[in-house]
Amino acid sequence: MNGSDFAFLLPEIVLVATAITVWAVDFFTPRDRKPDLAWPAAAGALVAMAFLAISWGEHREMFLGTLRLDNFSLFFRFLFLTVAFFVIVGSPGYVRRKLRNAGEFYGLILMSTVGAMGIVSSREFLTAYISLELVAFGFYVLVSHARHEARSNEAGAKYLILGAFSSGLLLFGISLIFGATGSTGYAAIAAALETTPDFGMVWTLGVALVLAGLGFKVAAFPFHSWAPDVYEGAPLPITAFLSVGSKAAGFAFLIRLFAEGLFPVLDDWRVAIGVVAVLTMTFGNLVAIQQANLKRLLAYSSIAQAGYILVGVATLNADTTSGMLLHIAGYTATNLGAFLVVIYFHNLTGKEGIDDLRGLYRRSFLLTLVLAVSLLSLAGMPLFAGFMTKFYLFTAAAASQLWWLIALAVANSILSVYYYLLVLRQAFITPESEEEEQRPAFRLPSHARATLSLLMVLVLWIGIYPSVFVDAAEAGSRALFGG
């Protein structure tokens, strides 16, 4: 360990310093100006991105091998900073209307991002677990941050109880794996498995518990039950943050764990993970069809998306890893676009029902256009990010010859088109009443128009000309598998 190790952690140091500064300034800021603390918080995320860009292509072990700087970790660290930036920039209007502790809100988003960045760099269980808990503790507070709303308090209580239970499962599983292999380091675990492939029931139970704990974090079936209620009850910006940031962190943990630690025994778990993937995507899509609340529909959509990514975990190799990274990047831009539309719509109307979208195209063409692009991308339609990323992922997964898994994933993707089109029908086609036709057009702030436009361009860019993102995803995959 040396001083240069800290130099490569400058993005995290910047985020921590920004969070502390925002918390301190919050004490001296008038109540009506507190939502404006979003701008220094967002600036901190941008500065962290600049430091991160300097490190692209670097590969080194840090802090006695507990952390690894490589293109895989850099890919996800940049992704988390992007998510934090868009969530913070999209929050001021909602914070002004709904929340009282703006500085605490923005600071916790930054600190949760620091935890997520620690997860993807960790090369051993305990460092990853501590980072994961930093993310979880931030979300426990953020989910219930609208403390004067009953449903936010309910969501926070559910998330805390189930989150603590899943953390217990994960930690117990880690202890059993340590007992079987004598190490918590991924490389040492892989080496032990090369010499002794079967450690008996203790090993099997340990891996099962770790997968159950991480299954909660990514909202995979049957550990998904918290997601719809928490997504509906949490403040809208935190629902957006949960749907992409927390999920991406959980999958980054899974991918590095299997690629570096459990790869020698992956064949023993392929079918089980494949079955979980099918159940997750099928359940998410079927229940999404029945939803009337837009947040709950996006929650079940998020569950289904976790199923698609699990296809890559079940068929893990260098190609499917780059496919998962590309899909996670496309999903992040797409879901952020959808949720920012919901946030701005809620700020203007106070509503979040699917039926409330009637006439949206007349009141705000930009909101309607971004919503359409986002939902068609989630459905996997051509020209949008979702089609390109799913095609790339499923094509790579086909090399495993788990044809039943690929066929069911494609069928589920087709099924999802139905409920996304139901939402768009409300926005574009369902007629308004005479009273509704008299409603004035929406006036979006300039930063909202810029943010929505940028996300829409990202979704189309990944869908039409994704070479930059493919190169980044393949670089991240090579960092794990070499070559």
C-alpha positions in Angstrom: 0.0 0.0 0.0 1.4 3.4 -0.9 0.3 7.0 -1.4 -0.4 6.4 -5.1 -3.3 4.1 -4.2 -5.2 7.1 -2.8 -4.6 9.0 -6.1 -6.7 6.5 -7.9 -9.4 6.9 -5.4 -9.7 10.6 -6.1 -13.3 10.2 -7.5 -14.5 8.7 -4.3 -12.6 11.3 -2.2 -14.2 14.1 -4.3 -17.7 12.6 -3.7 -17.2 12.3 0.1 -15.8 15.8 0.3 -18.7 17.1 -1.8 -21.3 15.3 0.4 -19.7 16.7 3.6 -19.6 20.2 2.1 -23.3 20.0 1.1 -24.3 18.9 4.6 -22.3 21.7 6.1 -23.7 24.4 3.8 -27.2 23.1 4.4 -27.0 24.5 8.0 -26.6 28.0 6.7 -28.9 27.9 3.7 -32.4 29.4 3.9 -35.2 26.8 3.6 -36.4 28.1 0.2 -32.9 27.9 -1.3 -32.0 24.4 0.0 -33.2 22.6 -3.2 -30.5 24.5 -5.0 -27.8 22.5 -3.2 -28.4 20.0 -6.1 -26.1 22.1 -8.3 -22.9 21.8 -6.2 -23.7 18.1 -5.6 -24.1 17.5 -9.3 -20.9 19.5 -9.9 -19.1 17.2 -7.5 -20.2 14.2 -9.5 -18.9 15.8 -12.7 -15.5 16.6 -11.1 -15.3 12.9 -10.0 -16.1 11.8 -13.6 -13.2 14.0 -14.8 -10.7 12.3 -12.4 -12.1 8.9 -13.4 -11.6 9.6 -17.1 -7.8 10.1 -16.5 -7.6 6.5 -15.1 -9.2 4.7 -18.1 -6.9 1.9 -19.2 -5.1 1.7 -15.9 -4.8 -1.8 -14.3 -3.4 -2.1 -10.8 -4.0 -3.8 -7.4 -4.5 -1.4 -4.5 -4.5 -1.8 -0.7 -2.8 -5.2 -0.6 -5.0 -6.6 -3.3 -8.4 -5.9 -1.7 -9.3 -3.4 -4.5 -8.5 -3.6 -8.2 -8.4 -0.7 -10.6 -9.3 -2.0 -14.1 -11.6 -1.2 -17.0 -14.4 -3.3 -15.4 -14.5 -1.2 -12.2 -13.9 2.0 -14.2 -16.9 1.2 -16.5 -19.2 0.8 -13.5 -17.8 3.7 -11.5 -18.5 6.0 -14.5 -21.9 4.5 -14.7 -22.7 5.2 -11.1 -21.5 8.7 -11.3 -23.7 9.3 -14.4 -26.7 7.9 -12.5 -26.0 10.1 -9.5 -25.6 13.2 -11.7 -28.9 12.7 -13.5 -30.8 11.8 -10.3 -29.6 14.9 -8.6 -30.2 17.2 -11.5 -33.7 15.8 -11.9 -34.5 16.2 -8.2 -34.8 20.0 -7.3 -38.4 20.4 -8.3 -39.5 17.3 -6.4 -37.4 18.2 -3.4 -38.9 21.7 -3.3 -42.4 20.3 -3.2 -42.0 17.2 -1.1 -38.9 17.1 1.1 -37.5 19.3 3.8 -33.9 18.1 4.3 -32.4 18.8 0.8 -28.7 18.8 1.9 -29.1 15.5 3.6 -30.9 14.1 0.6 -28.2 15.0 -1.9 -25.3 14.1 0.4 -26.7 10.6 0.9 -27.1 10.1 -2.8 -23.3 10.9 -3.2 -22.4 8.6 -0.3 -24.4 5.7 -1.6 -22.6 6.2 -4.9 -19.3 5.9 -3.1 -20.4 2.6 -1.7 -21.5 1.3 -5.2 -18.1 2.3 -6.6 -16.4 0.4 -3.8 -18.4 -2.8 -4.7 -17.1 -3.0 -8.2 -13.5 -2.5 -7.2 -13.5 -5.1 -4.4 -11.7 -8.4 -5.0 -12.7 -10.0 -1.7 -16.0 -10.6 0.1 -15.7 -8.4 3.2 -14.7 -5.2 1.3 -17.5 -5.8 -1.1 -19.9 -6.5 1.8 -19.0 -3.3 3.6 -19.4 -1.3 0.4 -22.7 -2.9 -0.2 -23.9 -1.9 3.3 -22.8 1.7 2.7 -25.2 1.7 -0.3 -27.9 0.0 1.7 -27.7 2.3 4.7 -28.0 5.3 2.4 -31.1 3.8 0.8 -32.7 2.9 4.1 -32.8 6.7 4.9 -33.5 7.9 1.3 -36.5 5.6 0.8 -38.2 7.0 3.9 -37.0 10.5 3.4 -40.5 11.9 2.7 -41.2 11.2 6.4 -44.5 13.1 6.4 -46.0 10.7 3.9 -47.3 7.4 5.2 -46.4 5.3 2.2 -42.8 6.6 2.3 -42.5 5.5 5.9 -44.0 2.1 5.1 -41.6 1.6 2.2 -38.7 2.5 4.3 -39.7 0.1 7.1 -40.2 -2.7 4.5 -36.9 -2.0 2.8 -35.0 -1.9 6.2 -36.4 -5.2 7.5 -36.0 -7.1 4.2 -32.7 -5.5 3.5 -31.3 -6.4 6.9 -32.5 -10.0 6.4 -30.9 -10.3 3.0 -27.6 -8.8 4.4 -27.7 -11.5 7.1 -28.1 -14.2 4.5 -25.2 -12.8 2.5 -22.9 -12.5 5.5 -23.8 -16.0 6.7 -23.1 -17.3 3.2 -19.7 -15.5 3.2 -18.8 -17.1 6.5 -19.6 -20.6 5.2 -17.5 -20.0 2.0 -14.7 -18.8 4.2 -15.0 -21.9 6.4 -14.9 -24.2 3.3 -12.0 -22.4 1.4 -10.1 -20.6 4.1 -10.3 -17.2 2.4 -12.6 -14.4 1.5 -10.5 -13.3 -1.6 -11.9 -14.2 -4.9 -8.6 -15.3 -6.4 -7.8 -17.5 -3.4 -11.3 -19.1 -3.5 -10.9 -19.9 -7.2 -7.5 -21.4 -6.5 -9.0 -23.6 -3.7 -11.8 -24.7 -6.1 -9.2 -25.7 -8.7 -7.7 -28.2 -6.3 -10.8 -29.2 -4.4 -13.9 -28.7 -6.7 -16.3 -30.1 -4.1 -16.3 -28.8 -0.5 -19.6 -30.6 0.4 -22.8 -29.2 1.8 -21.2 -26.3 3.7 -19.9 -24.9 0.4 -23.2 -25.4 -1.5 -25.2 -23.8 1.3 -22.7 -20.9 1.4 -23.0 -20.2 -2.3 -26.8 -20.5 -2.2 -27.0 -18.0 0.7 -24.7 -15.5 -1.1 -26.9 -15.8 -4.3 -30.0 -15.3 -2.2 -28.6 -12.2 -0.6 -27.5 -10.7 -3.9 -30.9 -11.8 -5.4 -32.5 -9.4 -3.1 -30.3 -6.5 -4.2 -31.1 -7.1 -7.9 -34.8 -7.9 -7.2 -34.6 -11.4 -8.7 -37.5 -13.8 -8.2 -38.3 -14.9 -5.5 -36.5 -12.1 -3.6 -38.3 -9.4 -5.5 -41.3 -8.8 -3.2 -39.9 -5.6 -1.7 -39.5 -3.8 -5.0 -43.0 -2.8 -6.0 -44.0 -1.4 -2.6 -40.6 0.3 -2.1 -40.6 1.8 -5.6 -44.1 3.1 -5.1 -43.6 4.6 -1.7 -40.1 6.0 -2.0 -39.5 9.6 -3.2 -39.5 9.5 -7.0 -35.8 10.4 -7.5 -34.9 7.6 -5.1 -37.1 5.2 -7.0 -35.1 6.1 -10.1 -31.8 5.7 -8.2 -32.9 2.3 -6.8 -34.0 1.0 -10.2 -30.6 1.6 -11.9 -27.9 2.3 -9.3 -28.7 -0.4 -6.8 -29.4 -3.0 -9.5 -26.2 -2.2 -11.4 -24.2 -2.5 -8.2 -25.7 -5.9 -7.3 -25.0 -7.2 -10.8 -21.4 -5.9 -10.8 -20.9 -7.8 -7.5 -22.3 -11.0 -9.1 -20.3 -10.7 -12.3 -16.9 -10.1 -10.6 -17.7 -12.8 -8.0 -18.4 -15.5 -10.6 -15.7 -14.4 -13.1 -12.9 -14.2 -10.5 -14.0 -16.5 -7.6 -16.7 -19.0 -8.6 -15.9 -19.6 -12.3 -14.4 -23.1 -11.7 -17.8 -24.3 -10.4 -20.1 -22.2 -12.6 -21.3 -25.2 -14.6 -22.9 -26.5 -11.4 -25.0 -23.4 -11.1 -25.9 -22.5 -14.7 -29.2 -24.3 -14.9 -30.3 -23.0 -11.5 -29.5 -19.4 -12.4 -31.2 -19.9 -15.7 -34.4 -21.0 -14.1 -34.3 -18.0 -11.7 -33.8 -15.8 -14.8 -36.8 -17.2 -16.5 -39.0 -17.0 -13.4 -37.8 -13.4 -12.8 -38.6 -12.1 -16.3 -41.8 -14.0 -16.6 -43.2 -12.9 -13.3 -42.2 -9.3 -13.8 -43.8 -9.1 -17.2 -47.0 -10.9 -16.3 -47.7 -8.8 -13.2 -46.7 -5.5 -15.0 -49.6 -6.0 -17.3 -52.0 -5.6 -14.4 -50.6 -2.3 -13.0 -52.4 1.0 -12.9 -49.7 3.0 -11.2 -46.8 4.0 -13.4 -44.2 3.6 -10.7 -45.4 0.0 -9.9 -45.4 -0.8 -13.6 -41.8 0.3 -13.9 -41.0 -1.7 -10.7 -42.2 -4.9 -12.3 -40.5 -3.9 -15.6 -37.3 -3.5 -13.5 -37.7 -7.0 -12.2 -38.1 -8.4 -15.7 -35.0 -6.5 -16.8 -33.1 -8.3 -14.0 -34.2 -11.6 -15.5 -32.6 -10.6 -18.9 -29.3 -9.7 -17.2 -29.4 -13.0 -15.3 -29.3 -14.8 -18.7 -25.8 -13.4 -19.0 -24.8 -14.6 -15.5 -26.1 -18.1 -16.3 -24.1 -18.3 -19.5 -21.1 -16.3 -18.2 -18.1 -15.9 -20.5 -16.1 -13.0 -21.9 -18.8 -12.3 -24.6 -21.8 -12.5 -22.4 -20.0 -10.2 -19.8 -19.5 -7.5 -22.4 -23.2 -8.1 -23.4 -24.3 -7.6 -19.8 -22.3 -4.5 -19.4 -23.7 -3.0 -22.6 -27.2 -4.0 -21.6 -26.8 -2.4 -18.1 -25.5 0.8 -19.8 -28.5 0.9 -22.2 -31.0 0.0 -19.4 -29.5 2.8 -17.2 -30.0 5.5 -19.9 -33.5 4.1 -20.8 -34.8 3.8 -17.3 -33.5 7.1 -16.2 -35.3 8.7 -19.1 -38.6 7.0 -18.1 -38.3 7.9 -14.5 -37.4 11.6 -15.2 -40.5 11.8 -17.3 -42.5 10.5 -14.3 -40.7 12.9 -11.9 -41.4 16.0 -14.0 -45.0 14.9 -14.7 -45.6 14.4 -11.0 -44.1 17.8 -10.2 -46.5 19.4 -12.6 -49.7 17.4 -11.8 -49.1 15.6 -8.5 -50.2 12.3 -10.2 -48.5 9.1 -11.2 -51.3 6.9 -12.5 -51.2 5.5 -16.0 -54.7 6.9 -16.8 -53.5 10.3 -15.8 -51.3 10.4 -18.9 -54.3 11.1 -21.2 -53.5 14.0 -23.5 -49.8 14.1 -22.5 -48.7 14.6 -26.1 -50.7 17.8 -26.3 -49.5 19.2 -23.0 -45.8 18.4 -23.5 -44.5 16.8 -26.7 -41.0 16.5 -25.2 -42.2 14.5 -22.2 -44.3 12.3 -24.5 -41.5 11.7 -26.9 -38.9 10.8 -24.2 -41.5 8.5 -22.6 -42.1 6.8 -25.9 -38.4 6.4 -26.7 -37.8 5.0 -23.2 -40.6 2.5 -23.1 -40.0 1.3 -26.7 -36.3 0.8 -25.7 -37.3 -1.2 -22.6 -39.5 -3.3 -24.9 -36.5 -4.0 -27.1 -37.8 -2.4 -30.3 -35.3 -1.7 -33.2 -33.5 1.6 -33.4 -33.5 1.9 -29.6 -30.9 0.9 -27.0 -32.9 -2.0 -25.6 -33.0 -3.8 -29.0 -29.3 -3.5 -29.6 -28.2 -4.5 -26.1 -30.6 -7.5 -25.9 -29.5 -8.6 -29.3 -25.9 -8.4 -28.3 -26.5 -10.2 -25.0 -28.7 -13.0 -26.3 -26.5 -13.6 -29.3 -23.5 -14.0 -27.0 -25.5 -16.2 -24.6 -26.5 -18.5 -27.4 -22.9 -19.9 -27.5 -23.7 -21.7 -24.2 -26.4 -23.7 -26.2 -29.0 -23.2 -23.4 -31.5 -22.7 -26.2 -34.5 -23.0 -23.9 -33.2 -20.0 -21.9 -32.6 -17.8 -24.9 -36.0 -18.7 -26.4 -37.9 -17.9 -23.2 -35.9 -14.6 -22.9 -36.9 -13.6 -26.4 -40.6 -14.6 -25.8 -40.6 -12.5 -22.6 -39.2 -9.5 -24.4 -42.0 -9.8 -27.0 -44.6 -10.1 -24.2 -43.4 -6.9 -22.5 -44.3 -4.9 -25.7 -47.9 -5.2 -24.7 -47.9 -3.3 -21.4 -45.5 -0.7 -22.6 -47.8 0.0 -25.5 -50.7 0.3 -23.1 -48.9 3.2 -21.4 -48.2 4.9 -24.8 -51.8 4.4 -25.8 -52.9 6.6 -22.8 -50.4 9.3 -23.7 -51.1 9.4 -27.5 -54.5 7.9 -28.3 -57.0 7.8 -25.4 -59.3 10.8 -25.8 -59.5 13.4 -23.1 -62.7 14.7 -21.6 -63.8 18.3 -22.4 -62.5 19.5 -19.0 -59.1 17.8 -19.6 -58.8 19.4 -23.0 -58.9 22.9 -21.4 -55.8 22.1 -19.3 -52.8 24.4 -20.2 -49.6 23.0 -21.7 -46.7 22.1 -19.4 -43.8 24.5 -19.0 -40.6 22.6 -18.2 -37.5 24.2 -16.7 -34.6 24.6 -19.1 -32.5 22.1 -17.2 -35.3 19.6 -17.4 -35.5 19.9 -21.2 -31.8 19.6 -21.5 -31.6 16.5 -19.2 -34.5 14.8 -21.0 -33.1 15.5 -24.4 -29.6 14.2 -23.5 -31.0 10.9 -22.2 -33.1 10.5 -25.3 -30.0 11.1 -27.5 -28.1 8.5 -25.4 -30.9 5.9 -25.9 -30.9 6.5 -29.6 -27.1 6.6 -29.8 -26.8 3.2 -28.2 -29.5 1.8 -30.4 -28.2 3.1 -33.7 -24.4 3.4 -33.4 -23.3 1.7 -30.2 -19.6 1.2 -31.1 -18.2 3.5 -28.4 -20.3 1.7 -25.7 -19.5 -1.7 -27.2 -15.8 -0.9 -27.0 -16.1 0.2 -23.4 -18.1 -2.9 -22.5 -15.6 -5.2 -24.2 -12.7 -3.5 -22.4 -14.5 -4.1 -19.1 -15.0 -7.8 -20.0 -11.3 -8.2 -21.0 -10.3 -6.9 -17.6 -12.0 -9.9 -16.1 -11.2 -12.6 -18.7 -8.1 -11.3 -20.4 -7.5 -11.5 -24.2 
